[in-house]
Every structure is written in C-alpha cells, then in structure tokens.
Amino acid sequence: MENVILRPEDYRPRPPAEEITRRYGIGIVGCGSIARHAHLPAYRDFGYRVVGVCDISAESAQAAARDFNIPFWTTNLAALLEHPEVDVIDLAVPAAQRLPLVETIAAAGKHIFSQKPLALTLAEAERIVALCQEAGVTLMVNQQARWAPAHRALKALLDQGVLGHLYSVLHLHRSFQDQPGSWFVTLENFNIVDHGIHYIDLARYFTGQEPERVKATTVMVPGQVAVSPMIYTILCEYPPTAQVMTTLHFNNIVSARATHRYEWFLDGTRGSACASQTELVVSLSAAPDQRQIITLHGRWFPDAFGGSMGEMLSALAEGREPATSGRDHLRTLRIAFAAVESAKTGQAVALTAPGN
Ligand SMILES: NC(=O)c1ccc[n+]([C@@H]2O[C@H](COP(=O)([O-])OP(=O)(O)OC[C@H]3O[C@@H](n4cnc5c(N)ncnc54)[C@H](O)[C@@H]3O)[C@@H](O)[C@H]2O)c1
C-alpha cells in the first residue's frame, strides 16, 4: 500500500506568530478545574500573555496567579475589566453563570472566549451571541476538541482526499463520570449538552455538513447518581445529496474501567481511518488487507486549548470570525438540544436550516 504521509506539523496545534501572541492580553474569569488544569498550562506552553485572573473564590484566584506566575488576581470582575492590558476575557465559569457575566464583559468592550456550552437553553445562547454582536466584541466558544491532535489528523486525511467521499462517521466512547459530589451529576442533560457537545461539534467538523434530522436514545441505569442519563446513541441524518451519516455512541457510566475506549471510525469511498487519542490506523480500498499505523504526537489535554486560544488571537489580528464563533456554536447546540428532545419524545427531531 502506498504510504499515507502525515507529519506532526500537519496536525499538532501551534501558536500564532509571536507578534500576535504578545499583542493581546488575556484575563481569566473562573479559576476552577478546567482553567487550572488545561487553559493555563496550555497558555504557558504556547507563550500566551495572561495578565490577570478573577474568581468569586479568592483562594482559587490566588492559587491560579501563584501557580502560573500571573501578576494580578482579584475577586472583583470590574477590577479585571479595568486592567489596561486585558483585551480578551477567557470565561471558564459554569454555563448557568455566563449570561450576566457576558453582559458586563461585552459592555466593557472586551472580546470573549467562552467555555462550552455557551448556555443551557438555545434562547439564552442566542441572547449571548446577539449581545456580543451588538457590543461589537468577538465571541468564540472553546470547542477545543477541533484542535486535538487526533481529530486534526483525521481532518487532515479528509482534506487531503485520502479517504475519498466521507460517507460514515462513527464515534465510540466508553468512560465513567457518574461521580458522587461532582457537578457533572447534578447538571441536567450533562452527557449530551455539556460533555457530549464535543462529539456533536466534531461530527460537524468532520462532515462539513449540518444534519436535517436528529434521533437519540438514552437510558437511566439502576443505582446511578447523575440526574440525567449518562449513556446515549445519537444519529444525525443529512440531506440525501450529502451522502453521509453520523452515529455517536457515548457510554459515560462504564464502571468496568478496563473496557474504556475512545475511537472515531471514518469511512470514505477510497478508504477508512480509525483513531484513538494516540494512534491513527488507515486502510485504503486499493489495498484492503493492509493497514498503516501512525503514532500521533501531542495530546488533547492541554495542547488543544493552546490551539483554540491561538485561533481566537489569530481571528482578532485578522479581523475575522473565529472558526468556532458564537454563531457557529449555535449550530452545534441546536443539534444537542434536538438530541435531548428526541430522547425524551422517542421521535426524530427535524432541524430547520440554521440562520446566520
Ligand atoms: N472544554 C472542555 O473540555 C471542558 C472540560 C471541563 C469543563 N469545561 C467547562 O468549563 C466550565 C467550568 O468547568 P470547571 O470544571 O472548571 O468547573 P469548576 O466548578 O471547577 O470551576 C468553575 C469556577 O468558576 C468560578 N465562578 C463561578 N461563578 C463565577 C463568577 N460569577 N465569577 C467568577 N468566577 C466564578 C467558581 O468559583 C469556580 O472556581 C463549564 O462550563 C464546563 O462545561 C470544559
């Protein structure tokens, strides 16, 4: 089989030019788990300029500033917004807290890089997008999975035409987050709307298509802690002319850890690819019994977070909309909410053509 050439520089996220990374100052709002374990380590590795942090918990803000050598911390959002070097606010608070914070941040003229999901209802997410548009600030949602090395490697294969026409996307994911005391188990529809939104967004990223119908199945497991199901299968149906289908299966309540998996299978008319986070396997129709195994460099956590913030800074420098802008995220969210509705009603949910 002819070897597929995929070099780390084809898929590993990297920072924009230093002139850009130095130009913009970042202020973090919400110094919890994801900010301290993913955003800040990635920004340090990529050379981004974090000038201040804010949290309602003084202990969290102070710890983030201390651990990452950040010159300014506060519990007062207004003080961070008045900081002359803050251009971008990285909003890493829980989704339910976002709207009032966005109102204040947008009114102060700061650009917003928000954690996902933007909101817990489509109406509230639309309100946030409109608010930022009216205030003339850029809004990007941190759908950072698009910058994870494994996902970018798959996308590079698609873009190079190696697989031909993509007709099937299958995601198989087995993990465990039914953890007592965590916020995951108290958030309604967590597995689809909060965590699962990554995989719904990746289906859009890989296919380049918007589904016209969504079907979903979920089930509550005896004795589970989470208030909503932690397992789903979501099917996305596209217009017939797209000639592609997506199946997402995410079982996030597998207590038998030894059977955990994370895999994507992409099938095209010229070949198939299968990827975990660390390895990509490609087999081409021209040599169907052979396969090429490519060991991937880089990691989703935290590398992808450097990639997504890099996209935000590049978009600002180039005066364009970021790839995962607030408007783009609404298209991902509407699929997630349609899946929730489908699982509740047992019916397929038709999606109207997305607006601008
Ligand atoms: N992109 C990803 O892969 C990923 C992974 C995990 C979490 N997340 C998202 O990140 C967000 C935060 O998750 P987390 O796990 O870090 O939660 P967390 O509870 O650990 O941290 C949230 C932090 O926000 C602070 N906060 C709350 N309200 C605030 C306010 N009004 N002003 C300032 N600070 C405030 C809290 O004190 C806390 O320190 C959620 O939306 C979650 O879905 C994304």
The ligand as a Tripos MOL2 file, in Angstrom:
@<TRIPOS>MOLECULE
LIG
   44    48     1     0     0
SMALL
NO_CHARGES

@<TRIPOS>ATOM
      1 N1        -13.6860   22.2100   27.0720 N.am      1 LIG1
      2 C1        -13.5940   21.1950   27.9000 C.2       1 LIG1
      3 O1        -13.0640   20.1540   27.5460 O.2       1 LIG1
      4 C2        -14.1430   21.3260   29.2830 C.ar      1 LIG1
      5 C3        -13.7890   20.4110   30.2780 C.ar      1 LIG1
      6 C4        -14.2860   20.6040   31.5730 C.ar      1 LIG1
      7 C5        -15.1360   21.6600   31.8250 C.ar      1 LIG1
      8 N2        -15.4880   22.5120   30.8150 N.ar      1 LIG1
      9 C6        -16.4240   23.6410   31.0330 C.3       1 LIG1
     10 O2        -15.7700   24.6600   31.7720 O.3       1 LIG1
     11 C7        -16.7130   25.3060   32.6480 C.3       1 LIG1
     12 C8        -16.1550   25.2630   34.0650 C.3       1 LIG1
     13 O3        -15.9490   23.9160   34.4530 O.3       1 LIG1
     14 P1        -14.9710   23.5060   35.6620 P.3       1 LIG1
     15 O4        -14.9050   22.0360   35.6580 O.co2     1 LIG1
     16 O5        -13.7280   24.3040   35.6080 O.co2     1 LIG1
     17 O6        -15.8640   23.9770   36.8970 O.3       1 LIG1
     18 P2        -15.3300   24.3820   38.3540 P.3       1 LIG1
     19 O7        -16.5330   24.3750   39.2160 O.co2     1 LIG1
     20 O8        -14.1430   23.5750   38.7490 O.co2     1 LIG1
     21 O9        -14.8020   25.8910   38.1690 O.3       1 LIG1
     22 C9        -15.6660   26.9780   37.9280 C.3       1 LIG1
     23 C10       -15.0410   28.1960   38.5920 C.3       1 LIG1
     24 O10       -15.8230   29.3410   38.2580 O.3       1 LIG1
     25 C11       -15.9040   30.1450   39.4280 C.3       1 LIG1
     26 N3        -17.0820   31.0230   39.2890 N.ar      1 LIG1
     27 C12       -18.3880   30.6860   39.3530 C.ar      1 LIG1
     28 N4        -19.1510   31.7790   39.1760 N.ar      1 LIG1
     29 C13       -18.3020   32.8320   38.9900 C.ar      1 LIG1
     30 C14       -18.4920   34.2220   38.7730 C.ar      1 LIG1
     31 N5        -19.7110   34.7620   38.7040 N.pl3     1 LIG1
     32 N6        -17.3790   34.9920   38.6440 N.ar      1 LIG1
     33 C15       -16.1240   34.4670   38.7350 C.ar      1 LIG1
     34 N7        -15.9030   33.1410   38.9690 N.ar      1 LIG1
     35 C16       -16.9730   32.3380   39.0900 C.ar      1 LIG1
     36 C17       -16.0030   29.1540   40.5800 C.3       1 LIG1
     37 O11       -15.6770   29.7320   41.8040 O.3       1 LIG1
     38 C18       -15.0100   28.0910   40.1280 C.3       1 LIG1
     39 O12       -13.6990   28.3700   40.6120 O.3       1 LIG1
     40 C19       -18.0370   24.5640   32.4480 C.3       1 LIG1
     41 O13       -18.8300   25.2610   31.5060 O.3       1 LIG1
     42 C20       -17.6270   23.2320   31.8450 C.3       1 LIG1
     43 O14       -18.6130   22.6860   30.9880 O.3       1 LIG1
     44 C21       -14.9920   22.3600   29.5700 C.ar      1 LIG1
@<TRIPOS>BOND
     1     1     2 1
     2     2     3 2
     3     2     4 1
     4     4     5 ar
     5     4    44 ar
     6     5     6 ar
     7     6     7 ar
     8     7     8 ar
     9     8     9 1
    10     8    44 ar
    11     9    10 1
    12     9    42 1
    13    10    11 1
    14    11    12 1
    15    11    40 1
    16    12    13 1
    17    13    14 1
    18    14    15 2
    19    14    16 1
    20    14    17 1
    21    17    18 1
    22    18    19 2
    23    18    20 1
    24    18    21 1
    25    21    22 1
    26    22    23 1
    27    23    24 1
    28    23    38 1
    29    24    25 1
    30    25    26 1
    31    25    36 1
    32    26    27 ar
    33    26    35 ar
    34    27    28 ar
    35    28    29 ar
    36    29    30 ar
    37    29    35 ar
    38    30    31 1
    39    30    32 ar
    40    32    33 ar
    41    33    34 ar
    42    34    35 ar
    43    36    37 1
    44    36    38 1
    45    38    39 1
    46    40    41 1
    47    40    42 1
    48    42    43 1
@<TRIPOS>SUBSTRUCTURE
     1 LIG1         1 GROUP 0 **** ****
